Amino acid sequence: MSDKIMDWAGEKVERDDCMPCTKHPDCFACVEGCCTALRMPDGRQSKKKPVSACGFYLPVDKAKESAKRGYQRLKKLGRKDLIDKYANSLIATGAMDEEIQEAALQAESFERFREANYSEQLEKAMEEAAGIEKLLSPVGA
């Protein structure tokens, strides 16, 4: 039975493939005491030793800033293909938080407009229907 953990970018990884890490609990790659950046797949976990010095170490807040800068660069370059490819990771790392919040506000605003516009259209249709009824009713009725 496999024991999977979720890495920082929202992907499931085998716990047994990850190196143990207790040196940097504040690192973006450290999940439940395992380094999800340093993996040893194919059963080599028996040779694992705890991570002592890691070139991947980056505190979560710095990793979020870096992900956001990367996302902004992809946007500036117009690389929608890469944004689409890495959307789940960009969302999981918080790089797209501002855009997601803005989209939610726009959707909410559109919904209010749609409801208001629908009400106006309904009132106008009812007025027109009343006018048609007057035209169609017999004279003197």
Secondary structure, DSSP 8 states (H G I E B T S, - for coil): ---EEE-TTS-EEEGGGEEE--S-TTBTTEETTEEEEEE-TTTGGGG----SS-TT--BHHHHHHHHHHHHHHHHHHT-HHHHHHTHHHHHHTTTTHHHHHHHHHHHHHHHHHHHHHHHHHHHHHHHHHHHHHHHHS-TT-
